[in-house]
């Protein structure tokens, strides 16, 4: 992960070393562990928040997906019913035409 950050910032090994030395000079070596813990806690909280948001989005979209699936099944049932009724009506018309043809002959 850190390699990708350094690649993104286009930093080399020497540049990273200079940044680390400047940080040590600014904060002092005795404060660095506390600073690292704080950064670690902050990153953990960000990751937890990200995971929580992802879970909420997945839960809400799964509810929407279930609704869509339910409505599409209802629509398919209505289409199938309409097909059955339409076929029955077409068959009735064909029988009527056949009967009319037989009566005229």
Contact map, one row per residue, 1 for C-alpha under 8 A:
111110000000000000000000000000000000000000000000000000000000000000000000000000000000000000000000000000000
111111000000000000000000000000000000000000000000000000000000000000000000000000000000000000000000000000000
111111100000000000000000000000000000000000000000000000000000000000000000000000000000000000000000000000000
111111110000000000000000000000000000000000000000000000000000000000000000000000000000000000000000000000000
111111111000000000000000000000000000000000000000000000000000000000000000000000000000000000000000000000000
011111111111000000000000000000000000000000000000000000000000000000000000000000000000000000000000000000000
001111111110000000000000000000000000000000000000000000000000000000000000000000000000000000000000000000000
000111111110000000000000000000000000000000000000000000000000000000000000000000000000000000000000000000000
000011111110000000000000000000000000000000000000000000000000000000000000000000000000000000000000000000000
000001111111000000000000000000000000000000000000000000000000000000000000000000000000000000000000000000000
000001111111101100000000000000000000000000000000000000000000000000000000000000000000000000000000000000000
000001000111111100000000000000000000000000000000000000000000000000000000000000000000000000000000000000000
000000000011111110000000000000000000000000000000000000000000000000000000000000000000000000000000000000000
000000000001111111000000000000000000000000000000000000000000000000000000000000000000000000000000000000000
000000000011111111100000000000000000000000000000000000000000000000000000000000000000000000000000000000000
000000000011111111110000000000000000000000000000000000000000000000000000000000000000000000000000000000000
000000000000111111111000000000000000000000000000000000000000000000000000000000000000000000000000000000000
000000000000011111111100000000000000000000000000000000000000000000000000000000000000000000000000000000000
000000000000001111111110000000000000000000000000000000000000000000000000000000000000000000000000000000000
000000000000000111111111000000000000000000000000000000000000000000000000000000000000000000000000000000000
000000000000000011111111100000000000000000000000000000000000000000000000000000000000000000000000000000000
000000000000000001111111110000000000000000000000000000000000000000000000000000000000000000000000000000000
000000000000000000111111111100000000000000000000000000000000000000000000000000000000000000000000000000000
000000000000000000011111111110010000000000000000000000000000000000000000000000000000000000000000000000000
000000000000000000001111111110000000000000000000000000000000000000000000000000000000000000000000000000000
000000000000000000000111111100000000000000000000000000000000000000000000000000000000000000000000000000000
000000000000000000000011111111110000000000000000000000000000000000000000000000000000000000000000000000000
000000000000000000000011111111110000000000000000000000000000000000000000000000000000000000000000000000000
000000000000000000000001101111111000000000000000000000000000000000000000000000000000000000000000000000000
000000000000000000000000001111111000000000000000000000000000000000000000000000000000000000000000000000000
000000000000000000000000001111111110000000000000000000000000000000000000000000000000000000000000000000000
000000000000000000000001001111111111000000000000000000000000000000000000000000000000000000000000000000000
000000000000000000000000000011111111100000000000000000000000000000000000000000000000000000000000000000000
000000000000000000000000000000111111110000000000000000000000000000000000000000000000000000000000000000000
000000000000000000000000000000111111111000000000000000000000000000000000000000000000000000000000000000000
000000000000000000000000000000011111111100000000000000000000000000000000000000000000000000000000000000000
000000000000000000000000000000001111111110000000000000000000000000000000000000000000000000000000000000000
000000000000000000000000000000000111111111000000000000000000000000000000000000000000000000000000000000000
000000000000000000000000000000000011111111100000000000000000000000000000000000000000000000000000000000000
000000000000000000000000000000000001111111110000000000000000000000000000000000000000000000000000000000000
000000000000000000000000000000000000111111111000000000000000000000000000000000000000000000000000000000000
000000000000000000000000000000000000011111111100000000000000000000000000000000000000000000000000000000000
000000000000000000000000000000000000001111111110000000000000000000000000000000000000000000000000000000000
000000000000000000000000000000000000000111111111000000000000000000000000000000000000000000000000000000000
000000000000000000000000000000000000000011111111100000000000000000000000000000000000000000000000000000000
000000000000000000000000000000000000000001111111110000000000000000000000000000000000000000000000000000000
000000000000000000000000000000000000000000111111111000000000000000000000000000000000000000000000000000000
000000000000000000000000000000000000000000011111111100000000000000000000000000000000000000000000000000000
000000000000000000000000000000000000000000001111111110000000000000000000000000000000000000000000000000000
000000000000000000000000000000000000000000000111111111000000000000000000000000000000000000000000000000000
000000000000000000000000000000000000000000000011111111100000000000000000000000000000000000000000000000000
000000000000000000000000000000000000000000000001111111110000000000000000000000000000000000000000000000000
000000000000000000000000000000000000000000000000111111111000000000000000000000000000000000000000000000000
000000000000000000000000000000000000000000000000011111111100000000000000000000000000000000000000000000000
000000000000000000000000000000000000000000000000001111111110000000000000000000000000000000000000000000000
000000000000000000000000000000000000000000000000000111111111000000000000000000000000000000000000000000000
000000000000000000000000000000000000000000000000000011111111100000000000000000000000000000000000000000000
000000000000000000000000000000000000000000000000000001111111110000000000000000000000000000000000000000000
000000000000000000000000000000000000000000000000000000111111111000000000000000000000000000000000000000000
000000000000000000000000000000000000000000000000000000011111111100000000000000000000000000000000000000000
000000000000000000000000000000000000000000000000000000001111111110000000000000000000000000000000000000000
000000000000000000000000000000000000000000000000000000000111111111000000000000000000000000000000000000000
000000000000000000000000000000000000000000000000000000000011111111100000000000000000000000000000000000000
000000000000000000000000000000000000000000000000000000000001111111110000000000000000000000000000000000000
000000000000000000000000000000000000000000000000000000000000111111111000000000000000000000000000000000000
000000000000000000000000000000000000000000000000000000000000011111111100000000000000000000000000000000000
000000000000000000000000000000000000000000000000000000000000001111111110000000000000000000000000000000000
000000000000000000000000000000000000000000000000000000000000000111111111000000000000000000000000000000000
000000000000000000000000000000000000000000000000000000000000000011111111100000000000000000000000000000000
000000000000000000000000000000000000000000000000000000000000000001111111110000000000000000000000000000000
000000000000000000000000000000000000000000000000000000000000000000111111111000000000000000000000000000000
000000000000000000000000000000000000000000000000000000000000000000011111111100000000000000000000000000000
000000000000000000000000000000000000000000000000000000000000000000001111111110000000000000000000000000000
000000000000000000000000000000000000000000000000000000000000000000000111111111000000000000000000000000000
000000000000000000000000000000000000000000000000000000000000000000000011111111100000000000000000000000000
000000000000000000000000000000000000000000000000000000000000000000000001111111110000000000000000000000000
000000000000000000000000000000000000000000000000000000000000000000000000111111111000000000000000000000000
000000000000000000000000000000000000000000000000000000000000000000000000011111111100000000000000000000000
000000000000000000000000000000000000000000000000000000000000000000000000001111111110000000000000000000000
000000000000000000000000000000000000000000000000000000000000000000000000000111111111000000000000000000000
000000000000000000000000000000000000000000000000000000000000000000000000000011111111100000000000000000000
000000000000000000000000000000000000000000000000000000000000000000000000000001111111110000000000000000000
000000000000000000000000000000000000000000000000000000000000000000000000000000111111111000000000000000000
000000000000000000000000000000000000000000000000000000000000000000000000000000011111111100000000000000000
000000000000000000000000000000000000000000000000000000000000000000000000000000001111111110000000000000000
000000000000000000000000000000000000000000000000000000000000000000000000000000000111111111000000000000000
000000000000000000000000000000000000000000000000000000000000000000000000000000000011111111100000000000000
000000000000000000000000000000000000000000000000000000000000000000000000000000000001111111110000000000000
000000000000000000000000000000000000000000000000000000000000000000000000000000000000111111111000000000000
000000000000000000000000000000000000000000000000000000000000000000000000000000000000011111111100000000000
000000000000000000000000000000000000000000000000000000000000000000000000000000000000001111111110000000000
000000000000000000000000000000000000000000000000000000000000000000000000000000000000000111111111000000000
000000000000000000000000000000000000000000000000000000000000000000000000000000000000000011111111100000000
000000000000000000000000000000000000000000000000000000000000000000000000000000000000000001111111110000000
000000000000000000000000000000000000000000000000000000000000000000000000000000000000000000111111111000000
000000000000000000000000000000000000000000000000000000000000000000000000000000000000000000011111111100000
000000000000000000000000000000000000000000000000000000000000000000000000000000000000000000001111111110000
000000000000000000000000000000000000000000000000000000000000000000000000000000000000000000000111111111000
000000000000000000000000000000000000000000000000000000000000000000000000000000000000000000000011111111100
000000000000000000000000000000000000000000000000000000000000000000000000000000000000000000000001111111110
000000000000000000000000000000000000000000000000000000000000000000000000000000000000000000000000111111111
000000000000000000000000000000000000000000000000000000000000000000000000000000000000000000000000011111111
000000000000000000000000000000000000000000000000000000000000000000000000000000000000000000000000001111111
000000000000000000000000000000000000000000000000000000000000000000000000000000000000000000000000000111111
000000000000000000000000000000000000000000000000000000000000000000000000000000000000000000000000000011111
